[in-house]
Amino acid sequence: MNGSGNVTTLDSIDTTITTDLRAARVARLAGGRDQIVLARRMVSATIGRDHPLHDDCVLLTSEIATNAVIHSRSGDGGVFTVTVWFSSEEVRVCVQDDGSTEPPCAGHSTATATNGRGLPLLDALADRWGIVREGGRNKVWFEMSLTTAPPSALALFLPRSA
């Protein structure tokens, strides 16, 4: 439980449909480290464990939610919002934090460092990603698509011929 005493559960997450008929889910979570697991669970439950992009989407969500909690005012008693849009072939996740004095930037980690890999992981795994900074708040988003995934990644999900 975080300092505010409020913990958002998956049962209280809103579900809506966007105009392009892709399902969307939104969760507003307290800015505690214990809420990062709820962000991961929400993405997992929304797109389903059988979705071919599941593991990478959950990993990247964990990275950007962690950044929101560690590097913004969200972690100082604030909140962060996770939004997921998806279809059978595409997933888009956005995490908005309560802002920071500086915009997010890529860290430079060493081989033994335990941090500094979030934005480089986005760059390596996501088809597209970006940062929108408005009013001091940060929105970090990524998109993944089966239609733009490299052939080696697609091969993992295609049936093998006999």
C-alpha positions in Angstrom: 0.0 0.0 0.0 1.3 3.5 -0.8 1.3 6.5 1.4 -2.1 7.7 0.5 -3.7 4.4 1.7 -5.6 4.0 -1.6 -4.8 1.0 -3.8 -6.5 0.7 -7.1 -7.5 -2.9 -8.0 -8.1 -4.4 -11.4 -11.9 -4.5 -10.6 -12.0 -0.7 -10.5 -10.4 -0.1 -14.0 -12.7 1.4 -16.6 -13.2 -0.4 -19.9 -14.3 1.5 -23.0 -14.3 1.1 -26.8 -12.5 3.7 -29.0 -14.0 5.0 -32.2 -11.7 2.7 -34.3 -13.3 -0.3 -32.5 -10.1 -1.3 -30.7 -10.7 -2.0 -27.1 -9.3 0.5 -24.6 -8.7 0.2 -20.9 -7.7 3.0 -18.5 -6.3 2.7 -15.0 -5.4 5.5 -12.7 -3.0 4.1 -10.1 -1.4 5.6 -7.0 2.3 6.5 -7.5 3.7 3.7 -5.4 6.2 1.1 -6.5 3.6 -1.5 -5.4 1.3 -0.3 -8.2 3.6 -1.2 -11.0 2.5 -4.8 -10.8 -1.1 -3.6 -11.3 -0.1 -1.8 -14.4 1.5 -5.0 -15.7 -1.5 -7.1 -14.7 -3.9 -4.6 -16.4 -2.0 -4.9 -19.7 -1.9 -8.7 -19.4 -5.6 -9.0 -18.6 -6.5 -6.5 -21.3 -4.7 -8.0 -24.3 -4.7 -11.6 -22.9 -1.8 -14.0 -22.3 -2.3 -15.6 -25.7 -1.8 -12.4 -27.6 1.5 -12.8 -29.6 2.7 -9.4 -28.3 1.9 -10.1 -24.7 5.3 -10.6 -23.1 7.0 -7.6 -24.8 4.0 -5.3 -24.0 4.0 -6.3 -20.3 7.8 -5.8 -20.1 7.7 -2.4 -21.7 4.7 -1.3 -19.6 6.7 -2.3 -16.5 9.6 -0.2 -17.7 7.6 3.0 -18.4 5.4 2.6 -15.3 8.6 2.2 -13.2 10.0 5.4 -14.8 6.7 7.3 -13.9 7.0 6.2 -10.3 10.8 6.7 -9.9 11.4 9.8 -12.0 8.3 12.0 -11.6 6.1 13.5 -9.0 3.8 10.5 -9.3 6.2 8.7 -6.9 5.9 11.5 -4.4 2.3 10.9 -3.5 0.9 11.4 -7.0 -0.7 9.1 -9.5 0.0 7.7 -12.9 -2.4 6.6 -15.6 -2.1 3.6 -17.9 -4.1 3.4 -21.1 -4.1 0.3 -23.4 -5.6 0.1 -26.9 -5.4 -3.1 -28.7 -6.6 -5.3 -31.5 -5.6 -8.8 -32.5 -2.6 -7.4 -34.4 -1.7 -4.2 -32.6 -1.1 -2.9 -29.1 -0.6 0.7 -27.9 0.2 1.5 -24.3 0.5 5.0 -22.8 1.6 5.9 -19.3 1.1 9.5 -18.1 2.8 10.7 -14.9 2.3 13.7 -12.7 5.3 15.5 -14.2 8.9 16.2 -13.5 11.3 19.2 -13.7 13.1 17.7 -16.7 11.8 15.6 -19.6 12.5 11.9 -19.7 15.8 11.0 -21.2 17.6 7.7 -22.0 20.0 6.5 -19.3 23.4 5.1 -20.0 23.7 1.8 -18.1 26.7 -0.4 -17.6 26.6 -4.1 -17.8 26.2 -4.5 -14.1 23.8 -1.5 -13.5 20.3 -2.3 -12.3 18.7 0.7 -14.0 18.9 2.9 -17.1 17.5 0.4 -19.5 13.8 1.5 -19.8 14.0 3.9 -22.8 16.7 1.8 -24.6 14.3 -1.2 -24.3 11.5 0.8 -25.8 13.8 1.7 -28.6 14.8 -1.9 -29.2 11.4 -3.6 -28.9 8.7 -1.2 -29.8 7.7 -0.5 -33.4 7.1 3.2 -32.5 7.3 5.1 -29.2 7.4 8.6 -28.0 7.2 11.1 -25.3 4.6 13.9 -25.1 5.3 16.6 -22.5 2.5 19.0 -21.8 2.2 21.2 -18.8 5.1 19.5 -17.1 3.5 16.1 -17.3 4.9 13.3 -19.3 3.1 10.8 -21.5 5.3 7.9 -22.6 3.7 5.6 -25.2 4.7 2.7 -27.4 3.1 0.7 -30.2 3.7 -2.8 -31.3 2.3 -4.5 -34.3 2.5 -8.0 -35.8 2.5 -6.5 -39.3 5.7 -4.6 -38.6 7.4 -7.1 -36.4 10.7 -8.5 -37.8 10.4 -11.9 -39.5 12.3 -13.6 -36.7 9.7 -12.5 -34.2 6.8 -13.5 -36.4 8.3 -16.9 -36.9 7.8 -17.6 -33.2 4.1 -17.4 -33.7 3.5 -19.0 -37.1 2.6 -22.7 -37.3 5.5 -24.9 -38.4 5.0 -26.7 -41.7 5.2 -30.5 -41.7 
